[in-house]
């Protein structure tokens, strides 16, 4: 109900006290009227979410149609699951699947633990000045765009005078074509992720670590625990919940690898190891104009992603954690 | 006890060394770009590791600023960052404040509707067709409106507003404020840490926006720095960059690339210390509660 409707109805209702069965409705409307400003505040935001987040959901039906731009969404012909059959029957499907899963695993099993490790190291650094200084430096790459991160990688790694290859040459080794190598692609992606966001990722763990009861460490010291043992038995368990929740969130976005990063790193040579669902949707949909088919690919990805979140959340609850909803 | 103390000392030493090394590794590539961009081009091409500039020259920067399209592109980027961040922040605060009121009928359902968009979305193609049918293609609005509100930021704001005592609202009412006054005269000022933090997030996202710019903008007049940067750094070789410039400095292509990185990062990095005062606090609040 919009604010206007309320304005129209509520004052009238107030002048007709106790209108029998509508008494409850009246009470409710009076309450809405009382908060009319708040509803008005929300309006632009809600309209935004409706138009830009929920209307595209409606657009998903084109995954089951043969969308023709000149016919419009409604008049285009239904084709059922034809686009999905094409996707699953395609040889490239397994390539996309494999690439997405492997990069997702790299992200989950390499990048994520490194942020935790980095947070633990920072937490152990007791000199405030030093800690603050290191934090400031390692947060900086987060503010660089993917274009800059990938661009700097190109500048460093190119065979036409890039530092890394010059170093290899100086050491008497052969130059390596990192940027067009299929074996270097995945490690490079992970290194870039670590460079850009590992420092930033520590913030949430450090916030959780700030809440650990210091008496626990005193007690452990009296019991003769060394620093590593304290880390293992006190520090880590105290951020377990945060780790679990972030793990769930990451698992849920398992398939949402950074589109921009991969898009920028892709070239004709490394496509076979680097192409993932998102870049494929972009290439086939926007560059080749196969709207319906690429929407179907995107929908498949979104559904799998949603299932992953739901499963991860359930598992977390079994383990006695709060979950994300 | 003595053994323990020594172990602890070794632990600290190793830890400090590891952290210092990491910090240097993470900042060095950027530092190297910064230093090389103001070094003579022929020296940069030798590919040595450089800590300080040699034969200081700003020729790469003057070249960039003299390129006809550059000033326009820079203005576009500043425009979408300033106006886009303002729109985002205004809409976010206006939406999150009412949603934080549990007594408000429908607030919970609407908060869930916002949360749901984080888990499931229409994806690239429907969003693209929507922007197209709204007539926003090739306008700077397409870089500010379709992604104006970030659902995650709304969640952070809601949980922050919920921590504020209700007495604040009551005292505002006694002083004769309506909801508008309560929000902008009381709630917003005391929420400065979180508001500064989210402003920083939005501003960085706007400045660094690349995907939308590639999707929605094809007219070079509406390019942003990131799009120009990609062409310069990734698509073109140094020689092609040099050939496209009118300046006649030998081997300038490579330093122009580096200078372009500097021009498109330093302005947004400057925002960071400015907001950092609030930001450290805001990030803590946001992450603990969110």
Boltz contact constraints between the chains, C-beta under 6 A:
constraints:
  - contact:
      token1: [A, 35]
      token2: [B, 104]
      max_distance: 6.0
  - contact:
      token1: [A, 37]
      token2: [B, 179]
      max_distance: 6.0
  - contact:
      token1: [A, 38]
      token2: [B, 98]
      max_distance: 6.0
  - contact:
      token1: [A, 38]
      token2: [B, 104]
      max_distance: 6.0
  - contact:
      token1: [A, 38]
      token2: [B, 179]
      max_distance: 6.0
  - contact:
      token1: [A, 41]
      token2: [B, 94]
      max_distance: 6.0
  - contact:
      token1: [A, 41]
      token2: [B, 98]
      max_distance: 6.0
  - contact:
      token1: [A, 42]
      token2: [B, 95]
      max_distance: 6.0
  - contact:
      token1: [A, 42]
      token2: [B, 98]
      max_distance: 6.0
  - contact:
      token1: [A, 44]
      token2: [B, 91]
      max_distance: 6.0
  - contact:
      token1: [A, 45]
      token2: [B, 91]
      max_distance: 6.0
  - contact:
      token1: [A, 45]
      token2: [B, 94]
      max_distance: 6.0
  - contact:
      token1: [A, 45]
      token2: [B, 95]
      max_distance: 6.0
  - contact:
      token1: [A, 48]
      token2: [B, 148]
      max_distance: 6.0
  - contact:
      token1: [A, 48]
      token2: [B, 149]
      max_distance: 6.0
  - contact:
      token1: [A, 52]
      token2: [B, 146]
      max_distance: 6.0
  - contact:
      token1: [A, 53]
      token2: [B, 117]
      max_distance: 6.0
  - contact:
      token1: [A, 55]
      token2: [B, 130]
      max_distance: 6.0
  - contact:
      token1: [A, 56]
      token2: [B, 122]
      max_distance: 6.0
  - contact:
      token1: [A, 56]
      token2: [B, 126]
      max_distance: 6.0
  - contact:
      token1: [A, 56]
      token2: [B, 127]
      max_distance: 6.0
  - contact:
      token1: [A, 56]
      token2: [B, 130]
      max_distance: 6.0
  - contact:
      token1: [A, 57]
      token2: [B, 122]
      max_distance: 6.0
  - contact:
      token1: [A, 59]
      token2: [B, 122]
      max_distance: 6.0
  - contact:
      token1: [A, 59]
      token2: [B, 126]
      max_distance: 6.0
  - contact:
      token1: [A, 60]
      token2: [B, 122]
      max_distance: 6.0
  - contact:
      token1: [A, 121]
      token2: [B, 15]
      max_distance: 6.0
  - contact:
      token1: [A, 121]
      token2: [B, 19]
      max_distance: 6.0
  - contact:
      token1: [A, 124]
      token2: [B, 15]
      max_distance: 6.0
  - contact:
      token1: [A, 125]
      token2: [B, 19]
      max_distance: 6.0
  - contact:
      token1: [A, 134]
      token2: [B, 19]
      max_distance: 6.0
  - contact:
      token1: [A, 134]
      token2: [B, 23]
      max_distance: 6.0
  - contact:
      token1: [A, 137]
      token2: [B, 23]
      max_distance: 6.0
  - contact:
      token1: [A, 137]
      token2: [B, 27]
      max_distance: 6.0
  - contact:
      token1: [A, 138]
      token2: [B, 23]
      max_distance: 6.0
  - contact:
      token1: [A, 138]
      token2: [B, 26]
      max_distance: 6.0
  - contact:
      token1: [A, 141]
      token2: [B, 26]
      max_distance: 6.0
  - contact:
      token1: [A, 143]
      token2: [B, 204]
      max_distance: 6.0
  - contact:
      token1: [A, 143]
      token2: [B, 268]
      max_distance: 6.0
  - contact:
      token1: [A, 143]
      token2: [B, 269]
      max_distance: 6.0
  - contact:
      token1: [A, 144]
      token2: [B, 265]
      max_distance: 6.0
  - contact:
      token1: [A, 145]
      token2: [B, 208]
      max_distance: 6.0
  - contact:
      token1: [A, 145]
      token2: [B, 226]
      max_distance: 6.0
  - contact:
      token1: [A, 147]
      token2: [B, 210]
      max_distance: 6.0
  - contact:
      token1: [A, 147]
      token2: [B, 226]
      max_distance: 6.0
  - contact:
      token1: [A, 147]
      token2: [B, 229]
      max_distance: 6.0
  - contact:
      token1: [A, 147]
      token2: [B, 230]
      max_distance: 6.0
  - contact:
      token1: [A, 148]
      token2: [B, 261]
      max_distance: 6.0
  - contact:
      token1: [A, 148]
      token2: [B, 265]
      max_distance: 6.0
  - contact:
      token1: [A, 151]
      token2: [B, 233]
      max_distance: 6.0
  - contact:
      token1: [A, 151]
      token2: [B, 261]
      max_distance: 6.0
  - contact:
      token1: [A, 152]
      token2: [B, 29]
      max_distance: 6.0
  - contact:
      token1: [A, 152]
      token2: [B, 33]
      max_distance: 6.0
  - contact:
      token1: [A, 154]
      token2: [B, 233]
      max_distance: 6.0
  - contact:
      token1: [A, 154]
      token2: [B, 234]
      max_distance: 6.0
  - contact:
      token1: [A, 161]
      token2: [B, 45]
      max_distance: 6.0
  - contact:
      token1: [A, 161]
      token2: [B, 47]
      max_distance: 6.0
  - contact:
      token1: [A, 163]
      token2: [B, 47]
      max_distance: 6.0
  - contact:
      token1: [A, 166]
      token2: [B, 47]
      max_distance: 6.0
  - contact:
      token1: [A, 203]
      token2: [B, 283]
      max_distance: 6.0
  - contact:
      token1: [A, 204]
      token2: [B, 287]
      max_distance: 6.0
  - contact:
      token1: [A, 207]
      token2: [B, 284]
      max_distance: 6.0
  - contact:
      token1: [A, 207]
      token2: [B, 287]
      max_distance: 6.0
  - contact:
      token1: [A, 207]
      token2: [B, 288]
      max_distance: 6.0
  - contact:
      token1: [A, 226]
      token2: [B, 4]
      max_distance: 6.0
  - contact:
      token1: [A, 226]
      token2: [B, 7]
      max_distance: 6.0
  - contact:
      token1: [A, 227]
      token2: [B, 8]
      max_distance: 6.0
  - contact:
      token1: [A, 227]
      token2: [B, 11]
      max_distance: 6.0
  - contact:
      token1: [A, 260]
      token2: [B, 210]
      max_distance: 6.0
  - contact:
      token1: [A, 260]
      token2: [B, 211]
      max_distance: 6.0
  - contact:
      token1: [A, 281]
      token2: [B, 124]
      max_distance: 6.0
  - contact:
      token1: [A, 285]
      token2: [B, 125]
      max_distance: 6.0
  - contact:
      token1: [A, 291]
      token2: [B, 125]
      max_distance: 6.0
  - contact:
      token1: [A, 294]
      token2: [B, 125]
      max_distance: 6.0
  - contact:
      token1: [A, 295]
      token2: [B, 125]
      max_distance: 6.0
  - contact:
      token1: [A, 298]
      token2: [B, 123]
      max_distance: 6.0
  - contact:
      token1: [A, 298]
      token2: [B, 124]
      max_distance: 6.0
  - contact:
      token1: [A, 302]
      token2: [B, 120]
      max_distance: 6.0
  - contact:
      token1: [A, 302]
      token2: [B, 123]
      max_distance: 6.0
  - contact:
      token1: [A, 306]
      token2: [B, 119]
      max_distance: 6.0
  - contact:
      token1: [A, 306]
      token2: [B, 120]
      max_distance: 6.0
  - contact:
      token1: [A, 309]
      token2: [B, 119]
      max_distance: 6.0
